[in-house]
Amino acid sequence: MKDAESTIGKLIDSQKTAYIASVDENGYPNMKAMLAPRVRNGIREFYFTTNTSSMRVKQYRSDPKACIYFADNRLFRGVMLKGEMEVLTDAASKEMIWRDGDTMYYKEGVTDPDYCVLRFTAFSGRYYSDFASRDLDI
């Protein structure tokens, strides 16, 4: 793969769904489908929106180990990224990814206490395409 960041970035940007994983209090992985990240900085940093009151936020606050996965089902390829997830509640982060229509989920708007940002930072990963997997250092 000549330009891993570009190839993987295009795969990620073409997906409407991201799968995120957290670790529960018993050390087991928990997987969840979410809307694609609102902001992506290369293949290292991703920003998602979620509810502060969610089970996932509780898990990330307890153990930041995380994984995200993007799959292109049509071409049977995907990328798994390992890293850590931070829960951000500061005004700047919340405003950065806020979109018109988000009041459907967060009635009080960008300052809603049940609205927060998840920032995922990857350190490694694995890319699958053409019947082969490749490790990634990020």
C-alpha positions in Angstrom: 0.0 0.0 0.0 1.7 3.2 -1.2 -0.1 5.8 1.0 -1.7 4.0 3.9 -3.1 7.2 5.5 -4.8 8.3 2.3 -6.2 4.8 1.4 -7.5 4.2 4.9 -8.8 7.8 5.2 -10.9 7.3 2.1 -12.3 4.0 3.4 -13.2 5.7 6.7 -14.8 8.8 5.0 -17.0 6.6 2.9 -18.6 4.9 5.9 -21.7 6.1 7.7 -21.1 3.8 10.6 -18.2 3.3 13.0 -17.9 0.5 15.5 -16.4 1.4 18.8 -15.3 -0.9 21.6 -14.8 -0.2 25.3 -13.8 -2.5 28.2 -16.4 -3.2 30.9 -15.9 -3.5 34.7 -15.2 -7.3 34.3 -12.5 -6.7 31.6 -14.7 -7.8 28.7 -14.9 -5.9 25.4 -18.2 -4.1 24.5 -18.9 -3.2 20.9 -21.3 -0.6 19.6 -22.3 0.8 16.2 -22.2 4.6 16.1 -22.6 7.3 13.5 -19.3 8.1 11.7 -16.9 10.5 13.5 -17.7 14.2 13.1 -14.1 15.1 12.8 -11.1 13.1 11.7 -7.4 14.2 11.9 -5.6 11.7 9.7 -6.0 8.2 10.9 -4.8 9.1 14.4 -7.5 11.2 16.0 -11.3 10.9 15.7 -14.2 12.9 17.4 -17.6 11.4 18.1 -20.7 12.8 19.8 -22.6 10.9 22.5 -24.6 11.1 25.7 -22.7 11.9 28.9 -25.1 9.5 30.7 -24.3 6.6 28.4 -22.8 3.3 29.6 -19.9 3.8 27.2 -18.9 7.1 28.8 -18.8 5.4 32.2 -16.6 2.7 30.8 -14.2 5.0 29.1 -13.9 7.1 32.2 -13.0 4.0 34.1 -10.7 2.4 31.5 -9.7 4.5 28.4 -8.6 1.5 26.3 -10.6 1.5 23.1 -10.8 0.2 19.6 -12.6 1.6 16.5 -13.5 -0.3 13.3 -14.6 0.8 9.9 -15.8 -1.8 7.3 -16.5 -1.4 3.6 -18.8 -4.4 3.2 -19.1 -3.9 -0.6 -15.4 -4.4 -1.2 -14.8 -6.6 1.9 -12.1 -4.5 3.5 -11.7 -2.8 6.8 -9.5 -1.1 9.3 -9.2 -1.6 13.1 -7.5 1.0 15.2 -6.4 0.6 18.8 -5.9 3.4 21.2 -7.5 5.4 24.0 -10.8 7.2 24.2 -11.2 10.5 26.2 -14.5 12.0 27.3 -14.5 15.7 26.7 -17.1 18.1 28.1 -15.4 21.4 27.5 -17.2 24.1 25.5 -14.6 24.3 22.7 -14.8 20.5 22.0 -18.6 20.4 22.1 -18.9 23.4 19.8 -16.3 22.0 17.4 -18.5 19.0 16.4 -22.0 20.4 17.0 -24.3 20.3 14.0 -27.6 21.9 13.2 -30.2 19.3 14.1 -28.4 18.0 17.1 -31.1 19.4 19.4 -33.1 16.4 18.3 -30.8 14.4 20.7 -29.7 17.2 23.0 -32.7 19.4 23.8 -30.7 22.1 25.6 -28.4 22.6 22.7 -24.6 22.6 22.8 -24.5 23.3 26.5 -26.8 20.3 27.3 -25.1 18.4 30.2 -26.0 15.1 28.5 -24.0 16.0 25.4 -20.3 15.2 25.3 -17.5 14.4 22.9 -15.5 11.2 22.6 -11.9 11.8 21.3 -10.2 8.6 20.1 -6.4 8.6 19.6 -5.0 5.7 17.8 -1.5 4.2 18.3 -1.7 1.1 16.1 -4.1 -0.8 13.9 -4.6 -3.4 11.3 -5.9 -3.0 7.7 -7.6 -5.8 5.7 -8.0 -5.8 2.0 -7.5 -8.2 -0.9 -7.3 -11.3 1.3 -4.4 -9.9 3.3 -3.9 -8.0 6.6 -1.3 -5.4 7.3 -0.2 -4.0 10.7 -0.2 -0.3 11.1 2.0 1.9 13.4 0.3 5.3 13.8 
